[in-house]
Each structure stands twice: as structure tokens, then as C-alpha cells.
Amino acid sequence: MIKVLPLAEAANASTGQMLLTFLPLALVIVFFYFFIIRPQRNQEKKDKAMRESLEIGDEVVTNGGIVGIVFQVKEDTVVIETGGDRSKIRVKKWAIAQNLTAHEESNK
């Protein structure tokens, strides 16, 4: 004989099944936030702080691999001096990848 469930019991069963269906999706979202998005935001904050703290005389490396010494700092650009003939290159601040001077000071 077929047993007919009352409407309230059927709704509870479908709600529970729906929660079990979306639970893995919620866990994936939480995983992405804590292991990918949050560390990336922290790294971006550190990079921005490094670029804002550039001073004349710091040795820097650009994203393109150019190594030079900071000659002038402006609002959104940096002039670096590179090479034996002391050629000067103006680059955007976002193009600075590393401040080698700051790394040397923290290692001492």
C-alpha cells in the first residue's frame, strides 16, 4: 500500500535535500575565500604599502625585470636610474615588483 505523506512532511524532506545539495557549493565558496581571495588581498595590501614607501636611493626591480635605483618619486610614477651610463627610466608605481633595499634591511 502506498503511504501518502502530509504536505508539511514533504516540504521538510525537500528542504533537507535542498540543503544537502547546496552544502558542497557553500563549502567550495568558503574554501576559495580563505585559501585564495583573502591571501591575495593581503598580498595586494603589502605591495601597495611597499610602493607607497619608496624613497630616493632604494634599489628596486620592475615587473619587466629592470633593476635600478630610485632617482625621483612622484605621485604615480617613479624615475629609476639603471645601467653603467646612468640612464633614467620613468615607470608607473604599479610596475615596481620589489624593493631590494627594504629586503636587505629586514634580513639584518
Residue, then its C-alpha position, 0 to 999 in steps of 0.5 A: m500500500i502506498k503511504v501518502l505523506p502530509l504536505a508539511e512532511a514533504a516540504n521538510a524532506s525537500t528542504g533537507q535535500m535542498l540543503l544537502t545539495f547546496l552544502p558542497l557549493a557553500l563549502v567550495i565558496v568558503f574554501f576559495y575565500f580563505f585559501i585564495i581571495r583573502p591571501q591575495r588581498n593581503q598580498e595586494k595590501k603589502d605591495k601597495a604599502m611597499r610602493e607607497s614607501l619608496e624613497i630616493g636611493d632604494e634599489v628596486v626591480t620592475n615587473g619587466g625585470i629592470v633593476g635600478i635605483v630610485f632617482q625621483v618619486k612622484e605621485d604615480t610614477v617613479v624615475i629609476e636610474t639603471g645601467g653603467d651610463r646612468s640612464k633614467i627610466r620613468v615607470k608607473k608605481w604599479a610596475i615596481a615588483q620589489n624593493l631590494t633595499a627594504h629586503e636587505e634591511s629586514n634580513k639584518 
